[in-house]
Amino acid sequence: MNHREKYWQKKAAGICVSLGCKKPACEDHLRCPEHREKHREYSATTRSKVAYQRHMTALVNRWRRKRIADGLCVHCGKMAVTKTLCEEHRRLKLERYYANSKSPRSAKRCSLCGEPGHRVETCQVRGGDVPSIEEYATARNSVEAG
């Protein structure tokens, strides 16, 4: 009798299916209380392993591809407006994008004096006339040094 046959025989008889154990199994379980706890500990350590993580990533990807193929939102399962998102989640994604996007630094800072809040055109240091390239470079260097 091979291992598989012994397993099914023990399972049908209500005996713990762990090798070498002849104790009765817990109600609605395949193992006795001792082996059940050992198996629970083993399962907990297995869940943190790389192979398990890879397996779970593959499951999520498969689930996601199925939703996309069915034309459903990947977040909630409603009908998708775009390829992957429903109207609500598309709007939320755009709101997050615009809230997190920042204007470039040059839009917030004067490149002549380095002070925030104004541009070169309205700079008080400029004094109305356009500085020469040497003055411009010197002003910029002095700001970086200071």
Backbone hydrogen bonds in HBPLUS format (Angstrom, degrees):
<---DONOR---> <-ACCEPTOR-->    atom                        ^
c    i                          cat <-CA-CA->   ^        H-A-AA   ^      H-
h    n   atom  resd res      DA  || num        DHA   H-A  angle D-A-AA Bond
n    s   type  num  typ     dist DA aas  dist angle  dist       angle   num
A0006-LYS N   A0002-ASN O   3.09 MM   4  6.41 158.4  2.14 151.7 158.2     1
A0007-TYR N   A0003-HIS O   2.86 MM   4  6.08 155.2  1.92 149.8 156.9     2
A0008-TRP N   A0004-ARG O   3.10 MM   4  6.40 165.7  2.12 152.2 153.7     3
A0009-GLN N   A0005-GLU O   2.96 MM   4  6.11 152.5  2.04 145.2 153.5     4
A0010-LYS N   A0006-LYS O   2.85 MM   4  6.05 165.7  1.87 155.1 158.1     5
A0011-LYS N   A0007-TYR O   2.90 MM   4  6.07 159.7  1.94 151.5 158.0     6
A0012-ALA N   A0008-TRP O   3.00 MM   4  6.10 159.2  2.04 142.0 147.0     7
A0013-ALA N   A0009-GLN O   3.08 MM   4  6.28 145.1  2.20 141.6 151.2     8
A0014-GLY N   A0010-LYS O   2.99 MM   4  6.11 117.3  2.40 141.0 156.1     9
A0015-ILE N   A0010-LYS O   2.95 MM   5  5.01 166.4  1.97 150.1 148.8    10
A0014-GLY N   A0011-LYS O   3.27 MM   3  5.23 150.0  2.36  97.4 106.1    11
A0025-ALA N   A0014-GLY O   2.98 MM  11  5.66 174.6  1.99 136.8 138.6    12
A0016-CYS N   A0023-LYS O   2.92 MM   7  5.81 172.5  1.92 174.1 171.5    13
A0017-VAL N   A0030-LEU O   3.01 MM  13  5.99 153.5  2.08 154.0 162.2    14
A0021-CYS N   A0018-SER O   3.26 MM   3  5.73 166.1  2.28 131.6 133.1    15
A0026-CYS N   A0031-ARG O   3.00 MM   5  6.19 169.2  2.01 137.4 134.0    16
A0029-HIS N   A0026-CYS O   3.23 MM   3  5.27 148.1  2.33 129.5 122.4    17
A0036-ARG N   A0032-CYS O   2.81 MM   4  5.84 151.2  1.89 159.4 169.2    18
A0037-GLU N   A0033-PRO O   3.12 MM   4  6.24 155.6  2.19 140.8 145.4    19
A0038-LYS N   A0034-GLU O   3.07 MM   4  6.40 160.9  2.10 148.3 153.9    20
A0039-HIS N   A0035-HIS O   2.87 MM   4  5.99 159.8  1.91 146.1 151.5    21
A0040-ARG N   A0036-ARG O   2.97 MM   4  6.17 149.5  2.06 142.3 150.8    22
A0041-GLU N   A0037-GLU O   2.99 MM   4  6.28 158.1  2.04 152.0 156.8    23
A0042-TYR N   A0038-LYS O   2.96 MM   4  6.22 159.8  2.00 148.8 154.8    24
A0043-SER N   A0039-HIS O   2.87 MM   4  6.04 158.3  1.92 147.6 153.6    25
A0044-ALA N   A0040-ARG O   3.02 MM   4  6.24 149.8  2.11 142.5 150.4    26
A0045-THR N   A0041-GLU O   3.15 MM   4  6.49 152.0  2.23 147.9 154.2    27
A0046-THR N   A0042-TYR O   2.98 MM   4  6.19 150.5  2.07 147.5 156.4    28
A0047-ARG N   A0043-SER O   3.09 MM   4  6.27 147.9  2.19 147.1 153.6    29
A0048-SER N   A0045-THR O   3.39 MM   3  5.78 148.7  2.50 104.8 112.3    30
A0049-LYS N   A0046-THR O   3.05 MM   3  5.41 164.3  2.08 115.6 120.6    31
A0053-GLN N   A0049-LYS O   3.10 MM   4  6.44 158.6  2.14 149.9 156.1    32
A0054-ARG N   A0050-VAL O   2.87 MM   4  6.14 158.7  1.91 153.6 159.4    33
A0055-HIS N   A0051-ALA O   2.92 MM   4  6.13 155.3  1.98 144.8 151.8    34
A0056-MET N   A0052-TYR O   2.89 MM   4  6.18 158.6  1.94 153.1 158.2    35
A0057-THR N   A0053-GLN O   2.93 MM   4  6.16 155.2  1.99 149.1 155.9    36
A0058-ALA N   A0054-ARG O   2.98 MM   4  6.24 156.9  2.03 148.3 154.3    37
A0059-LEU N   A0055-HIS O   3.01 MM   4  6.33 152.3  2.09 145.9 153.7    38
A0060-VAL N   A0056-MET O   2.98 MM   4  6.23 161.2  2.02 150.6 154.9    39
A0061-ASN N   A0057-THR O   2.90 MM   4  6.11 160.9  1.93 150.3 156.0    40
A0062-ARG N   A0058-ALA O   2.93 MM   4  6.09 156.9  1.98 146.9 153.0    41
A0063-TRP N   A0059-LEU O   2.93 MM   4  6.15 160.7  1.97 149.4 154.8    42
A0064-ARG N   A0060-VAL O   2.83 MM   4  6.02 157.1  1.88 150.5 157.0    43
A0065-ARG N   A0061-ASN O   2.87 MM   4  6.08 163.6  1.89 151.0 155.1    44
A0066-LYS N   A0062-ARG O   3.02 MM   4  6.21 152.4  2.10 144.9 152.3    45
A0067-ARG N   A0063-TRP O   3.09 MM   4  6.37 156.4  2.14 146.0 151.8    46
A0068-ILE N   A0064-ARG O   2.95 MM   4  6.25 159.1  2.00 152.7 158.7    47
A0069-ALA N   A0065-ARG O   2.91 MM   4  6.09 159.1  1.95 146.8 152.6    48
A0070-ASP N   A0066-LYS O   2.98 MM   4  6.19 144.7  2.10 144.2 153.6    49
A0072-LEU N   A0067-ARG O   2.90 MM   5  5.17 173.0  1.91 155.7 153.3    50
A0071-GLY N   A0068-ILE O   3.06 MM   3  5.08 152.4  2.14 100.8 109.4    51
A0080-ALA N   A0071-GLY O   2.98 MM   9  5.64 173.3  1.99 141.6 139.9    52
A0073-CYS N   A0078-LYS O   2.66 MM   5  5.35 155.9  1.71 159.6 167.6    53
A0077-GLY N   A0073-CYS O   3.06 MM   4  4.76 139.5  2.23 120.2 131.3    54
A0074-VAL N   A0084-THR O   2.96 MM  10  5.79 157.3  2.01 167.4 162.4    55
A0081-VAL N   A0085-LEU O   2.78 MM   4  6.08 149.3  1.88 140.3 144.9    56
A0082-THR N   A0085-LEU O   3.21 MM   3  5.44 160.9  2.25 155.6 159.2    57
A0090-ARG N   A0086-CYS O   2.94 MM   4  6.02 150.7  2.02 151.8 160.8    58
A0091-ARG N   A0087-GLU O   3.02 MM   4  6.18 157.1  2.07 146.4 151.9    59
A0092-LEU N   A0088-GLU O   3.00 MM   4  6.30 159.7  2.04 149.0 154.8    60
A0093-LYS N   A0089-HIS O   2.96 MM   4  6.04 155.8  2.01 140.9 147.2    61
A0094-LEU N   A0090-ARG O   3.02 MM   4  6.27 158.2  2.07 146.8 152.4    62
A0095-GLU N   A0091-ARG O   2.91 MM   4  6.16 158.8  1.96 151.2 157.4    63
A0096-ARG N   A0092-LEU O   2.96 MM   4  6.18 161.3  1.99 149.2 153.9    64
A0097-TYR N   A0093-LYS O   2.94 MM   4  6.14 153.5  2.01 144.3 152.2    65
A0098-TYR N   A0094-LEU O   2.93 MM   4  6.19 166.7  1.95 155.8 157.8    66
A0099-ALA N   A0095-GLU O   2.91 MM   4  6.03 150.6  2.00 146.2 155.0    67
A0100-ASN N   A0096-ARG O   2.97 MM   4  6.06 149.5  2.07 144.9 152.1    68
A0101-SER N   A0097-TYR O   2.95 MM   4  6.01 133.1  2.17 143.7 156.0    69
A0107-ALA N   A0104-PRO O   2.99 MM   3  5.54 146.6  2.10 113.0 122.2    70
A0108-LYS N   A0105-ARG O   2.94 MM   3  5.36 148.4  2.05 111.4 120.8    71
A0109-ARG N   A0105-ARG O   3.16 MM   4  6.27 130.3  2.42 151.4 165.3    72
A0117-GLY N   A0108-LYS O   2.88 MM   9  5.72 155.6  1.94 164.0 163.5    73
A0110-CYS N   A0115-GLU O   3.00 MM   5  5.57 171.5  2.00 150.1 152.1    74
A0114-GLY N   A0110-CYS O   2.92 MM   4  4.98 132.4  2.15 123.6 137.2    75
A0122-THR N   A0119-ARG O   3.22 MM   3  5.74 138.9  2.39 110.4 119.5    76
A0123-CYS N   A0120-VAL O   3.20 MM   3  5.05 170.4  2.21 108.1 109.8    77
A0136-TYR N   A0132-SER O   2.92 MM   4  6.11 161.5  1.96 153.2 159.0    78
A0137-ALA N   A0133-ILE O   2.89 MM   4  6.06 162.4  1.92 148.9 153.3    79
A0138-THR N   A0134-GLU O   2.90 MM   4  6.02 158.0  1.95 146.8 153.2    80
A0139-ALA N   A0135-GLU O   2.87 MM   4  6.03 161.5  1.90 149.8 154.7    81
A0140-ARG N   A0136-TYR O   3.06 MM   4  6.24 156.0  2.12 145.2 151.9    82
A0141-ASN N   A0137-ALA O   2.96 MM   4  6.15 158.9  2.00 147.8 153.4    83
A0142-SER N   A0138-THR O   2.91 MM   4  6.10 158.7  1.95 151.9 157.5    84
A0143-VAL N   A0139-ALA O   3.19 MM   4  6.36 144.2  2.33 139.4 147.8    85
A0144-GLU N   A0140-ARG O   3.18 MM   4  6.52 157.1  2.23 147.7 153.1    86
A0145-ALA N   A0141-ASN O   2.98 MM   4  6.20 153.0  2.06 150.3 157.7    87
A0146-GLY N   A0142-SER O   3.07 MM   4  6.04 143.8  2.20 135.2 144.1    88
